[in-house]
Amino acid sequence: MAEANNSQYFVIGADHSMFTQKVRAYLRNNSIPFQDVASDVKLFRTTILPNAPYPLIPNLIVVDKDTKKYCVIQDSKNIIQYIQQTHGLAMMKGTKRAFADMLLEMVLDDFFFLHVVNWRWAHPSQQKYLEYTFGDGSQPYEASIKLGAKLLAIIKGPTPKLGLTEKTATAFRNQLASFLELLTAHLDTYQFLLGNEPTIADYSLYGHFTAGLLRDPAPYEWLASNYPVVQAYAQRVGGTSIRWGSKNLVTVQVEGDKLISCENTMGKNHGGKDVEKSDEIPETTTKFAALLLKDYLTVFMPTVKATLEFLRKEGKNEVLIPRALKPEYSIEFTIHDKDGTPLKEKRVVSTHCVWMLQRILGSVYRIEQRSEVDKWLSEVGCLNEWKEAVAMLEESGWRVDMTRKGILAKRKIDSPKL
């Protein structure tokens, strides 16, 4: 593939895709030129599926300007990692902070999207809007609405299988409100989730907000009216805010006809610690992380266990793991309502988080890093559950990686299980 400055980037995605918005914001804020391309069936058949494992968005097509040869990179995490490495962009510093960033990204991408789509799709007043949005604007209005209704039903179809049902919908909605309240308190001091510099977790959350809450009328009014600080935060991450802490905002000081100082507000906080310099995680970050992880771990741990059971039953040394396991592997999880009432529901096993766990183990939770990270996990209140899930995967004898064929599990040669 060509060097970065000799490559042309095309993002294959859609405005309503949370992960497409995540990638777009990251590219924009790092001044990486790209062009948007709307996904369609023909493009997937001719370009995406021959070069990537899943019929999913977003995809990044990297084209050599000289030879016109291209490659396809799939999954927002892989795309951002590729851009970071290719362009030499700054990586998160600090053992605890790097771990917290990847853990929050995993929770947001694998679980928080249910909180968002629950709000987006359950409001009757915007049904027509959604049908039109998911339709084909090049067709007459009625035809577009009819097509949009069909597509919307297909897209919404899997969510009950993931545990978003009539039984749990209110709890998901209340938990979203609780999260936004904690986030508002955090943003009173810090500009971003882990301090005063944007991290990958911020782009994940931005994708959810932009695609799921800030582009539709009903959730936009609710979020902007009740949580204006959060709305301003989303604009800041997206590079559109002109309020305190936006990317290009500066403060100036003058005396008479002379400019005394001109300082960029990015990186400043309202009286908080300079956490980036000391590998600290704000206390307010720990609070909203604890809220989400308490219930996410009831999904995550049985998912790891069920995936390993699937691999055991396959009886092979190399197994391509499906994105979702068959219904017989279904798991039970818990979500807590605002008053603390635990609600249990079943969901299918979505295996993507097992690969995300492997990424964390190989980069920010290596043996020599664990003592510092574990101190923070103890503060969050999920250390024991986390260590149990890690032990399950590490002691299983399997390594899980993303390949061009999909998520591939291989037995490790030095495994004590062999």
Residue pairs with C-beta under 8 A, 6 or more apart in sequence:
1 7
1 62
1 64
1 69
1 71
2 64
2 65
2 66
2 67
4 86
4 87
6 64
6 65
6 66
7 62
7 63
7 64
7 65
7 86
8 35
8 62
8 63
8 65
9 27
9 32
9 33
9 34
9 35
9 60
9 61
9 62
9 63
10 34
10 35
10 36
10 37
10 60
10 61
10 63
11 20
11 23
11 24
11 27
11 34
11 35
11 36
11 37
11 58
11 59
11 60
12 37
12 38
12 39
12 43
12 47
12 48
12 57
12 58
12 59
12 60
12 61
13 19
13 20
13 23
13 24
13 36
13 37
13 39
13 57
13 58
13 59
14 20
14 38
14 39
14 57
15 21
15 211
15 215
16 133
16 134
16 211
16 215
17 57
17 58
17 207
17 211
18 113
18 116
18 207
18 208
18 210
18 211
18 212
19 57
19 58
19 75
19 76
19 109
19 207
20 57
20 58
20 207
20 211
21 206
21 207
21 210
21 211
22 76
22 80
22 203
22 204
22 206
22 207
23 58
23 60
23 76
23 79
23 80
23 203
23 207
24 34
24 36
25 203
25 206
25 207
25 210
25 237
25 238
25 239
26 80
26 83
26 200
26 203
27 34
27 83
28 238
28 239
29 198
29 237
29 238
29 239
29 247
30 83
30 87
30 89
32 83
32 87
34 60
37 43
37 61
39 48
39 57
39 59
44 55
47 61
47 72
48 55
48 59
48 72
48 74
49 55
51 71
51 72
51 404
52 59
52 72
52 73
52 74
52 404
53 74
53 402
53 403
53 404
53 405
53 406
53 407
54 74
54 323
54 406
56 74
56 75
58 74
58 76
58 79
59 72
59 73
59 74
59 79
60 72
60 73
60 74
60 79
60 82
60 83
61 70
61 71
61 72
62 70
62 71
62 72
62 73
62 82
63 69
63 70
64 70
73 79
73 82
75 402
76 109
76 204
76 207
77 105
77 109
77 200
77 356
77 359
78 402
80 200
80 203
83 89
84 91
91 98
92 98
92 101
92 199
92 200
93 276
93 279
94 276
94 278
94 279
95 279
95 364
95 369
95 372
95 373
96 279
96 280
96 281
96 372
96 373
96 375
96 376
97 194
97 195
97 199
97 275
97 276
97 279
97 280
97 281
98 363
98 364
99 360
99 364
99 365
99 369
99 373
99 376
100 194
100 201
100 281
100 285
100 289
100 376
101 194
101 199
101 200
101 201
101 364
102 200
102 356
102 359
102 360
102 363
102 364
103 289
103 293
103 360
104 193
104 194
104 201
104 204
104 289
105 200
105 201
105 204
105 356
106 353
106 356
106 357
106 360
107 289
107 292
107 293
107 296
108 201
108 204
108 205
108 208
108 292
109 204
109 356
110 296
110 299
110 300
110 350
110 352
110 353
110 356
111 292
111 295
111 296
111 299
112 205
112 208
112 292
113 208
113 212
114 159
114 162
114 163
114 164
114 172
115 172
115 173
115 175
115 176
115 179
116 176
116 208
116 209
116 212
116 213
117 156
117 159
117 164
117 212
118 159
118 164
118 169
118 172
118 173
118 176
119 173
119 176
119 212
119 213
119 219
119 222
120 130
120 212
120 213
120 216
120 219
121 130
121 152
121 156
121 159
122 169
122 173
123 218
123 219
125 217
125 218
126 216
126 217
126 218
126 219
128 145
129 216
129 217
130 148
130 152
130 216
131 145
131 148
131 149
131 152
132 141
132 144
132 145
132 148
133 148
133 216
134 147
134 148
134 149
134 151
134 152
134 155
135 143
135 144
135 145
135 146
135 147
135 148
135 149
135 151
136 143
136 144
136 147
136 148
137 144
139 147
161 324
161 347
161 348
162 347
162 348
162 350
163 299
163 333
163 335
163 345
163 346
163 347
164 172
165 345
167 343
167 345
168 335
168 343
168 345
170 337
171 335
171 336
171 337
171 338
171 341
171 343
172 335
174 337
174 338
175 291
175 295
175 335
175 336
175 337
175 338
177 338
178 291
178 338
179 288
179 291
179 292
180 223
180 226
180 227
180 230
181 227
182 284
182 287
182 288
182 291
183 227
183 230
183 233
183 288
184 227
184 229
184 230
185 284
185 287
186 193
186 282
186 284
186 285
186 287
186 288
187 229
187 230
187 232
187 233
188 229
188 270
189 269
189 270
189 271
189 272
189 282
189 284
190 196
190 269
190 270
190 272
190 275
190 282
190 284
190 285
191 197
191 198
191 233
191 236
191 245
191 266
191 267
191 268
191 269
192 198
192 199
192 202
192 233
192 236
192 237
193 199
193 201
193 202
193 205
193 285
194 201
194 202
194 275
194 281
194 282
194 285
195 269
195 272
195 274
195 275
195 276
195 282
196 245
196 266
196 267
196 268
196 269
196 272
196 274
196 275
196 276
197 266
197 267
197 276
198 237
202 237
203 237
205 234
205 237
206 234
206 237
206 238
209 223
209 230
209 234
210 234
210 238
212 219
213 219
213 220
213 222
213 223
214 220
214 223
214 224
214 231
214 234
223 230
223 231
224 231
232 241
232 243
235 241
235 243
235 246
236 243
236 245
236 246
236 247
239 246
239 247
240 246
241 247
241 249
242 249
243 249
244 265
245 265
245 266
245 268
246 265
246 266
247 266
248 264
249 264
249 265
249 266
250 262
250 263
250 264
250 265
251 261
251 262
251 263
251 265
252 259
252 261
252 262
253 259
253 260
253 261
253 262
254 260
272 282
273 280
273 282
275 281
275 282
279 372
281 376
286 376
286 379
286 380
289 380
290 380
290 381
290 382
293 380
293 381
293 382
294 336
294 381
294 382
295 333
295 334
295 335
295 336
297 382
297 385
297 386
297 389
298 333
298 334
298 335
299 331
299 333
299 347
299 353
300 353
300 357
300 389
301 385
301 388
301 389
301 392
302 331
302 332
302 333
302 349
303 331
303 349
303 350
303 351
303 353
303 354
304 353
304 354
304 357
304 389
304 392
304 393
305 392
306 325
306 329
306 331
306 349
307 321
307 325
307 349
307 351
307 354
308 392
308 393
308 396
308 398
309 329
310 319
310 321
310 325
310 329
310 349
311 319
311 321
311 396
311 398
311 409
317 410
317 411
318 408
318 409
318 410
318 411
319 408
319 409
320 405
320 406
320 407
320 408
320 409
321 351
321 354
321 400
321 406
321 407
321 408
321 409
322 351
322 406
323 350
323 351
323 352
323 406
323 407
324 348
324 349
324 350
324 351
325 348
325 349
325 351
327 348
329 348
329 349
330 346
330 347
330 348
330 349
331 346
331 347
331 349
332 344
332 345
332 346
332 347
333 344
333 345
333 346
333 347
334 342
334 343
334 344
335 342
335 343
335 345
336 342
336 343
337 343
351 407
352 407
354 393
354 400
354 407
355 400
355 401
355 402
355 407
357 389
357 390
357 393
357 400
358 393
358 399
358 400
358 401
361 390
361 393
361 394
364 373
365 373
365 390
374 383
374 387
377 383
377 386
393 400
395 416
395 417
396 415
396 417
397 411
397 412
397 415
397 416
397 417
397 418
398 409
398 410
398 411
398 412
398 415
399 409
399 410
399 411
399 412
400 407
400 408
400 409
401 407
401 408
401 410
402 408
411 417
411 418
412 418
